[in-house]
Amino acid sequence: MAPRTAKAPRAEAIVVRHRRACVSRAGDPCSCRPGYQAQVWSPADRKTIRKTFASLRDARAWRSEAQSALRRGTMRAPTRTALSQAASEWLAAAQTGIVRTRSGESYKPSALRAYEQALRTRVLPELGHLRLSAVTRNAIQDLTDRLVAEGLSASTVRNAVLPLRAIYRRALARSEVAINPTLGLALPAVRGRRERVARPAEARALVEALPVADRALWASALYAGLRRGELQALRWQDVDFEAGLVRVERSWDAKAGPVAPKSRAGRRRVPLAQPLRAYLVAHRLRSENSSSDALVFGAGEQLAFSEAVVRRARAAWKQAKLEAIGLHECRHTYAAFMIAAGVNAKALSSYMGHSSITVTLDRYGHLMPGSELEAAEMLTSYLQRDGCAPKHGAKLLGQSLAREQ
């Protein structure tokens, strides 16, 4: 039996396409304005890609560009998968941990809920019916422009694009599309609001003005920079009074309960400052359940930073004539304290649980002291200490300036 040979690809060509009512089908001269269908073969997909044009010139130009794109690997045969289906598959894969963030972390349940809502309410009603390969950058840009025109905040608009980007990264990796249409979008800039930073004496006054039961909670935010979910999930076994540190091992999701931190860097050890130690010791002595596996703040369904806790704090600060402070501003204050204390950027990045030092510098670099003159003086002092810089340089400079005058 002769071996079976592989099916040869359909010849690439430009085919004249007459209309159904054209009399040329019966052998008579053409009675319509025919189109010209350009055809190219995609070896990667083993499919013919076709596109019809009104003019022969346009068909030839597209065919030439398509052949070049296929050789570069920037063109693929259209997939039949719709964006809505791809979004559903991506969400399911992200929920089970199959799909992860670009840093290799699992998506937080709260983030996935926000992405699902953004896709369902803002993206898919407009683009969900289109095939993945048919969604263009212009279509996504038009959508984001409409969202901005509707008065949505810059962060809300960006959060609608984030899951789209992840969907297309996955599709690109699976060779379902040749390009990512979410790249190069003109998105609204998120304006960072000026964060309030409490001074050390002010921070102490803010904590002391609170009801006794709430002091350790707010002190942990001010003197350890823990996030809301990290405070909620903190257990006594994570507070090491002997070693002088707090271990951040988990966060808290409103629906899922204890979850892994936001990133690998989120699992960290934070120095236990003396003021915080005192508040935590007093809090543990008052706690009904101070076993090692008990939550430090809140219990079960009781949230550490509930609306009631915030209301009590604001009322206490108002009575004490102190400016109220928010939870995120407490974290910002902690970063400012560490910088003022001389903690270097790398260590601060670790204590804050940032994914990289770049995040720390972008967010808190403006708080870091220093100028060119100060840096020059520090370098000069270091070099002179090791005998690598002339100590008479200043004298020579003075003499030179005197001659110029």
C-alpha positions as CSV (number, residue, x, y, z in Angstrom):
1,M,0.0,0.0,0.0
2,A,1.5,3.3,-1.0
3,P,2.2,5.7,1.8
4,R,-0.3,8.6,2.3
5,T,1.1,11.9,1.3
6,A,0.3,15.1,3.1
7,K,-2.4,17.2,1.6
8,A,-0.9,20.1,-0.3
9,P,-2.0,23.5,0.7
10,R,-4.4,25.4,-1.5
11,A,-2.5,27.5,-4.0
12,E,-2.2,31.2,-3.0
13,A,-4.0,33.4,-5.4
14,I,-6.3,36.3,-6.1
15,V,-9.7,35.1,-7.1
16,V,-12.4,37.1,-8.9
17,R,-15.6,36.9,-6.9
18,H,-18.8,37.6,-8.9
19,R,-22.1,38.4,-7.3
20,R,-24.8,35.7,-7.2
21,A,-27.0,37.5,-9.7
22,C,-24.1,38.1,-12.2
23,V,-25.0,36.6,-15.6
24,S,-21.3,35.5,-16.0
25,R,-22.3,32.4,-14.1
26,A,-24.3,31.4,-17.2
27,G,-21.4,32.0,-19.5
28,D,-22.4,35.6,-20.5
29,P,-20.3,38.7,-20.0
30,C,-20.1,40.0,-16.4
31,S,-23.0,42.2,-15.4
32,C,-21.7,43.1,-11.9
33,R,-18.8,44.8,-10.2
34,P,-16.8,41.8,-9.0
35,G,-14.7,41.8,-5.9
36,Y,-11.1,40.4,-5.6
37,Q,-10.4,37.8,-2.9
38,A,-6.8,37.5,-1.9
39,Q,-5.8,34.2,-0.4
40,V,-2.7,33.3,1.6
41,W,-1.7,30.0,3.3
42,S,-0.8,29.9,7.0
43,P,1.5,27.0,7.6
44,A,1.2,27.3,11.4
45,D,-2.6,27.0,11.3
46,R,-2.7,24.9,8.1
47,K,-5.5,27.2,6.9
48,T,-6.1,29.6,4.0
49,I,-6.7,33.2,5.1
50,R,-9.0,35.1,2.8
51,K,-10.0,38.7,2.4
52,T,-12.0,40.4,-0.3
53,F,-11.4,43.8,-1.8
54,A,-13.2,46.1,-4.3
55,S,-10.0,46.6,-6.3
56,L,-7.3,44.3,-7.6
57,R,-4.6,46.7,-6.5
58,D,-5.8,46.5,-2.8
59,A,-6.1,42.7,-3.0
60,R,-2.5,42.4,-4.3
61,A,-1.2,44.9,-1.6
62,W,-2.9,43.0,1.2
63,R,-1.7,39.6,-0.1
64,S,1.9,40.9,-0.2
65,E,1.7,42.3,3.4
66,A,0.0,39.2,4.6
67,Q,2.7,37.0,3.2
68,S,5.4,39.1,5.0
69,A,3.4,39.0,8.2
70,L,3.1,35.2,8.1
71,R,6.8,34.9,7.6
72,R,7.4,37.2,10.6
73,G,4.9,35.3,12.7
74,T,2.7,38.3,13.3
75,M,-0.3,37.0,11.5
76,R,-2.5,34.0,12.2
77,A,-5.6,32.5,10.8
78,P,-8.7,34.0,12.5
79,T,-9.9,32.0,15.5
80,R,-13.6,31.3,15.9
81,T,-13.5,31.9,19.6
82,A,-15.5,34.9,20.7
83,L,-14.1,37.4,23.3
84,S,-17.0,36.5,25.6
85,Q,-16.0,32.8,25.6
86,A,-12.3,33.6,26.0
87,A,-13.1,35.9,29.0
88,S,-15.2,33.1,30.6
89,E,-12.3,30.6,30.1
90,W,-9.7,33.0,31.5
91,L,-11.8,33.8,34.6
92,A,-12.3,30.0,35.3
93,A,-8.6,29.4,34.8
94,A,-7.6,32.3,37.0
95,Q,-10.0,31.1,39.8
96,T,-8.4,27.7,39.9
97,G,-4.8,29.1,39.8
98,I,-4.0,27.7,36.3
99,V,-3.6,31.3,35.0
100,R,-1.5,33.6,37.2
101,T,-0.3,37.1,37.2
102,R,2.7,38.3,35.3
103,S,4.8,37.9,38.5
104,G,3.7,34.3,38.9
105,E,1.2,34.9,41.7
106,S,-2.3,33.7,42.0
107,Y,-5.0,36.3,41.5
108,K,-6.6,37.6,44.7
109,P,-10.4,36.6,44.9
110,S,-11.3,40.3,45.3
111,A,-9.4,41.2,42.2
112,L,-11.1,38.5,40.2
113,R,-14.5,39.7,41.4
114,A,-13.6,43.2,40.3
115,Y,-12.4,41.9,36.9
116,E,-15.5,39.8,36.4
117,Q,-17.7,42.8,37.1
118,A,-15.8,45.1,34.8
119,L,-15.9,42.5,31.9
120,R,-19.6,41.8,32.5
121,T,-20.8,45.4,32.8
122,R,-18.4,47.4,30.6
123,V,-16.4,45.3,28.1
124,L,-18.4,42.3,27.0
125,P,-21.7,44.2,26.2
126,E,-19.6,46.1,23.6
127,L,-17.1,43.6,22.3
128,G,-18.1,40.2,23.7
129,H,-19.7,39.1,20.4
130,L,-16.6,39.6,18.4
131,R,-14.0,37.0,17.6
132,L,-10.8,37.4,19.5
133,S,-8.9,38.1,16.3
134,A,-11.5,40.6,15.2
135,V,-11.2,42.9,18.2
136,T,-9.0,45.8,17.1
137,R,-7.0,48.4,19.1
138,N,-9.3,51.1,17.7
139,A,-12.3,49.3,19.0
140,I,-10.9,49.0,22.5
141,Q,-9.7,52.6,22.4
142,D,-13.2,53.7,21.4
143,L,-14.6,51.8,24.3
144,T,-12.2,53.4,26.8
145,D,-12.9,56.8,25.4
146,R,-16.7,56.3,25.9
147,L,-16.1,55.2,29.5
148,V,-14.1,58.3,30.2
149,A,-16.9,60.4,28.5
150,E,-19.4,58.8,30.9
151,G,-17.5,60.3,33.8
152,L,-15.8,57.1,35.1
153,S,-12.6,57.6,37.0
154,A,-9.2,56.9,35.4
155,S,-8.6,53.9,37.7
156,T,-12.0,52.4,36.9
157,V,-11.3,52.7,33.2
158,R,-7.9,51.1,33.6
159,N,-9.4,48.3,35.7
160,A,-11.7,47.5,32.7
161,V,-8.6,47.1,30.4
162,L,-6.5,45.1,32.8
163,P,-8.5,41.8,32.4
164,L,-8.6,42.3,28.7
165,R,-4.8,42.5,28.6
166,A,-4.5,39.3,30.6
167,I,-7.0,37.6,28.2
168,Y,-5.0,38.6,25.2
169,R,-1.6,37.6,26.8
170,R,-3.1,34.1,27.3
171,A,-4.5,34.0,23.7
172,L,-1.1,35.1,22.3
173,A,0.7,32.4,24.3
174,R,-1.8,29.8,23.0
175,S,-1.3,31.1,19.4
176,E,-5.0,32.0,19.2
177,V,-4.1,35.5,18.0
178,A,-1.1,37.1,16.4
179,I,-1.1,40.5,18.0
180,N,-2.3,41.9,21.3
181,P,-4.7,44.8,20.6
182,T,-4.6,46.1,24.2
183,L,-1.1,47.4,23.7
184,G,-0.4,51.0,22.9
185,L,-3.8,52.3,24.2
186,A,-4.1,55.9,25.3
187,L,-5.5,55.5,28.8
188,P,-6.4,58.3,31.2
189,A,-3.7,59.0,33.8
190,V,-4.4,58.2,37.4
191,R,-3.7,61.3,39.4
192,G,-2.2,60.4,42.8
193,R,-3.9,62.3,45.6
194,R,-1.7,63.8,48.2
195,E,-1.4,61.4,51.1
196,R,-1.6,62.8,54.6
197,V,1.4,61.9,56.8
198,A,1.2,62.2,60.6
199,R,4.1,63.4,62.6
200,P,5.4,61.1,65.3
201,A,3.9,63.1,68.2
202,E,0.6,63.4,66.2
203,A,0.5,59.7,65.6
204,R,0.9,59.0,69.3
205,A,-1.9,61.5,70.0
206,L,-4.2,59.9,67.4
207,V,-3.7,56.4,69.0
208,E,-4.1,57.7,72.6
209,A,-7.3,59.5,71.8
210,L,-9.0,56.2,70.7
211,P,-11.0,53.8,72.9
212,V,-8.6,51.5,74.6
213,A,-9.9,48.4,72.7
214,D,-9.1,50.0,69.4
215,R,-5.6,51.4,70.1
216,A,-3.5,48.3,69.2
217,L,-5.4,48.0,65.8
218,W,-4.6,51.5,64.7
219,A,-1.1,51.4,66.2
220,S,-0.4,48.3,64.0
221,A,-1.4,50.3,61.0
222,L,0.7,53.3,62.0
223,Y,3.8,51.5,63.3
224,A,3.9,48.4,61.1
225,G,2.2,49.6,57.9
226,L,0.0,46.5,57.6
227,R,-2.8,46.5,55.1
228,R,-6.5,46.0,56.0
229,G,-6.5,42.3,55.0
230,E,-3.2,41.6,56.8
231,L,-4.5,43.1,60.0
232,Q,-7.7,41.1,59.8
233,A,-5.8,37.8,59.2
234,L,-3.0,38.5,61.8
235,R,-2.8,35.8,64.6
236,W,-0.9,35.9,67.9
237,Q,1.5,33.3,66.6
238,D,2.6,35.8,64.0
239,V,3.6,38.3,66.7
240,D,7.1,37.4,68.0
241,F,7.7,39.5,71.0
242,E,11.1,37.8,71.7
243,A,12.5,38.3,68.2
244,G,10.9,41.7,67.9
245,L,9.0,41.2,64.7
246,V,5.6,40.6,63.1
247,R,5.3,37.9,60.5
248,V,2.9,38.6,57.7
249,E,1.8,35.2,56.5
250,R,-1.6,35.7,55.1
251,S,-4.3,38.3,54.1
252,W,-8.0,38.3,54.4
253,D,-10.7,38.3,51.7
254,A,-14.2,39.3,52.6
255,K,-15.7,36.2,50.9
256,A,-12.9,33.7,50.8
257,G,-11.5,34.3,54.3
258,P,-7.7,33.8,54.9
259,V,-5.8,33.9,51.6
260,A,-2.2,34.2,50.5
261,P,-0.7,37.7,50.5
262,K,-1.0,39.9,47.4
263,S,2.4,38.7,46.2
264,R,5.4,36.6,47.3
265,A,6.8,39.9,48.7
266,G,3.6,40.2,50.7
267,R,4.8,37.4,52.9
268,R,7.3,39.2,55.1
269,R,8.7,40.1,58.5
270,V,8.2,43.6,59.9
271,P,10.2,45.1,62.8
272,L,8.2,45.4,66.0
273,A,8.8,48.9,67.2
274,Q,8.6,49.6,71.0
275,P,5.4,51.7,70.9
276,L,3.6,49.0,69.0
277,R,4.9,46.3,71.3
278,A,3.4,48.1,74.3
279,Y,0.0,48.4,72.6
280,L,0.0,44.8,71.5
281,V,1.0,43.5,75.0
282,A,-1.8,45.4,76.6
283,H,-4.3,44.3,73.9
284,R,-3.4,40.6,74.5
285,L,-3.8,40.9,78.2
286,R,-7.3,42.2,77.6
287,S,-8.2,39.6,74.9
288,E,-10.7,36.9,75.8
289,N,-8.8,34.5,73.5
290,S,-5.1,35.0,73.4
291,S,-4.1,31.5,72.2
292,S,-1.4,31.4,69.5
293,D,-3.9,30.6,66.7
294,A,-6.4,33.2,67.7
295,L,-6.9,36.3,65.6
296,V,-5.3,39.4,67.1
297,F,-8.1,41.7,65.9
298,G,-11.7,40.7,65.3
299,A,-13.1,37.2,65.5
300,G,-15.0,35.1,62.9
301,E,-17.4,37.3,61.1
302,Q,-16.4,40.4,63.1
303,L,-14.2,42.5,60.9
304,A,-11.2,44.3,62.4
305,F,-11.8,47.5,60.4
306,S,-15.5,47.5,60.4
307,E,-17.6,50.7,59.9
308,A,-18.2,50.8,63.6
309,V,-14.5,50.9,64.3
310,V,-13.9,53.7,61.9
311,R,-16.9,55.7,63.2
312,R,-15.6,55.3,66.8
313,A,-12.2,56.5,65.7
314,R,-13.5,59.6,63.9
315,A,-15.7,60.5,66.8
316,A,-12.8,60.2,69.2
317,W,-10.5,62.3,67.0
318,K,-13.1,65.0,66.5
319,Q,-13.6,65.3,70.2
320,A,-9.8,65.5,70.7
321,K,-9.7,68.1,67.9
322,L,-7.3,66.0,65.9
323,E,-7.3,65.6,62.1
324,A,-8.7,62.2,61.2
325,I,-6.5,59.7,59.4
326,G,-7.4,56.8,57.0
327,L,-6.0,53.3,57.0
328,H,-4.0,53.8,53.9
329,E,-2.7,57.1,55.2
330,C,-1.5,55.1,58.3
331,R,0.5,52.9,56.0
332,H,1.9,56.0,54.2
333,T,2.8,57.5,57.6
334,Y,4.7,54.3,58.5
335,A,6.8,54.5,55.3
336,A,7.6,58.2,56.2
337,F,8.7,57.2,59.7
338,M,11.0,54.5,58.3
339,I,12.5,56.8,55.8
340,A,13.0,59.6,58.4
341,A,14.7,56.9,60.7
342,G,17.2,56.2,58.0
343,V,15.9,52.8,56.7
344,N,17.2,52.2,53.2
345,A,14.9,51.8,50.2
346,K,15.6,48.1,49.8
347,A,14.7,47.3,53.4
348,L,11.7,49.6,53.3
349,S,10.4,47.8,50.2
350,S,10.7,44.5,52.1
351,Y,8.9,45.8,55.1
352,M,6.1,47.3,53.0
353,G,5.6,44.1,51.1
354,H,6.1,45.7,47.7
355,S,6.7,43.5,44.7
356,S,9.8,45.4,43.8
357,I,12.0,48.3,45.0
358,T,10.7,50.2,41.9
359,V,7.2,50.3,43.5
360,T,8.7,51.7,46.7
361,L,10.7,54.4,44.9
362,D,7.8,55.4,42.7
363,R,5.5,55.7,45.6
364,Y,7.7,57.1,48.4
365,G,10.8,58.4,46.6
366,H,9.5,62.0,47.1
367,L,9.7,61.5,50.9
368,M,13.3,60.4,50.8
369,P,15.6,63.3,51.9
370,G,18.7,64.3,50.1
371,S,20.0,66.7,47.5
372,E,22.9,66.9,45.1
373,L,24.9,69.1,47.6
374,E,24.2,66.7,50.4
375,A,25.2,63.7,48.3
376,A,28.4,65.4,47.2
377,E,29.2,66.2,50.9
378,M,28.6,62.6,51.9
379,L,30.8,61.2,49.0
380,T,33.6,63.7,49.9
381,S,33.4,62.7,53.6
382,Y,33.6,59.0,52.7
383,L,36.6,59.5,50.3
384,Q,38.5,61.7,52.8
385,R,37.9,59.1,55.5
386,D,39.7,56.5,53.3
387,G,42.4,59.0,52.2
388,C,41.2,59.0,48.6
389,A,40.3,62.7,48.3
390,P,42.5,65.8,48.7
391,K,41.6,67.7,51.9
392,H,43.0,70.9,50.5
393,G,40.5,71.1,47.6
394,A,38.3,73.7,49.2
395,K,41.3,75.9,49.9
396,L,42.5,75.7,46.3
397,L,39.0,76.5,45.1
398,G,38.9,79.6,47.3
399,Q,42.2,80.8,46.0
400,S,41.0,80.3,42.4
401,L,37.8,82.2,43.0
402,A,39.8,85.1,44.6
403,R,42.0,85.4,41.5
404,E,39.0,85.5,39.2
405,Q,37.6,88.5,41.2
